[in-house]
């Protein structure tokens, strides 16, 4: 009997070892199951919504949001300011959102500027996109418009977001950001080229928070009272203009003050020199979505040929009374919208809708929306009860719905009557067109801006040991614009055959 048990045990070990050996190179879930895809989210058709049953996407985003405490995983270095938004143009014909319903409507706001990748104590001179997140305390609840100072993003699908971040964060061995890791990832992510062209220009190192624009980046949806749908992109245009620092200026500024952006913002507000931005929108009717030679829901693209118009002005006139209570405790999530503003099929936005709110709930707790920075100006009525730090006073025996004793009611009126159908797929969007807008951006730069961009690229790629990675990155730049790629290739002493074949 003992010999039989021993034989079975040996067989079990052998089978396990065989299975492990056979699956060594296969990606798996945290439960060990092999994955059927890790580069695209599961959607209904190309432009359909992301499915909640994509358990790998959900698990991946959940694990990502819980990697560190208490610092934010993303946008940890931040600066906050308070102020107001004034509507200058009624757009009731486009959206039923009351914030845009009448001219001169004034809405309080809390803004948080930040860096994306670098840690809480990092210098504000670091090359990095700058977060531009605005919380509007509207009469219909909070609306969070969470974007960056660059109009596009590096990836177009949220399933790539944890990997994008891991590659750009410090090495798990040295705890130093390593260009070899960064460009190993980007050499396999061609959709990033336009955003990298923004980042490695002087736009990647703004002079101040006042002197940069802000963009919603993703495509959102407007719905009016009739149920008409329009797709929209948001742009905060600085009254102060756009001013950046060159690589040489960065060295001088950081030697003086590595908090220069926060100091500049607070000094100007303190002197009454209140920074202002105009909120501009670009709108595409739903019937026109196929009139473009790219996918309008792709967040790596800009809408160059769509007219932009002003709908209001944002003003910063107050420094928050307590940094921790407001700037650190502010919790932004693009999923926080109001009636009349909704979501597009943008796969990056669809993932952000879950991951941002989940990250804030993990970082600050389930009742984080009761904190002063996040509390709506309207009364919150629901049965999301109890939990740590719930200081909301509740009375009565009813904490469920429906109930004959409850005074709460709900109404549901479909806002979006589009027919959405298709097969469950994991596939890249059609018409990715990864390079042409990077070429447009490059050709729009002045001679000095081009020279600085080339210098910054060469300086970064010189730190990469792999000639294959260097050549692949330069090949992307060459596809965007031949001059662009050729100049970077020459700076790296690469033969033309290495990046044009």
Secondary structure, 3 states (H helix, E strand, C coil): CHHHHHHHHHHHHHHHHHHHHHCCCCCECCCCCECCCCCCCCEECCCCCECCCCHHHHHHHHHHHCCCCCCCCCCCCEEEEEEEEEECCCCCCCCCCHHHCCCCCEEEEEEEEEECCCCCCCCCCCCCCEEEEEEEEECCEEEEEEEECCCCCCCCCHHHHHHHHHHHCCCCCCCCCCHHHHHHHHCCCHHHHHHHHHHCCHHHCECCCCCCCEECCCCEEEECCCCCEEEEEEEEEECCCCCECCHHHHHHHHHHCCCHHHHHHHHHHHCCCCCEEEEEEEEEEHHHHHHCCCCCCCCCCCCCCCCEEEEEEEEEEECCCCHHHHHHCCCCCCCCCCCCEEECCCHHHHHHHHHHHHHHHHHHCCCHHHCCCCCCCCCCCCCCCCCCCCCCCCCCCCCCCCCCCCCCCCCCCCCCCCCCCCCEECCCCCCCCCCHHHHHHHHHCCHHHHHHHHHHHHHHHCCCCCHHHHHHHHHHHHHHCHHHHHHHHHHCCCCCHHHHC
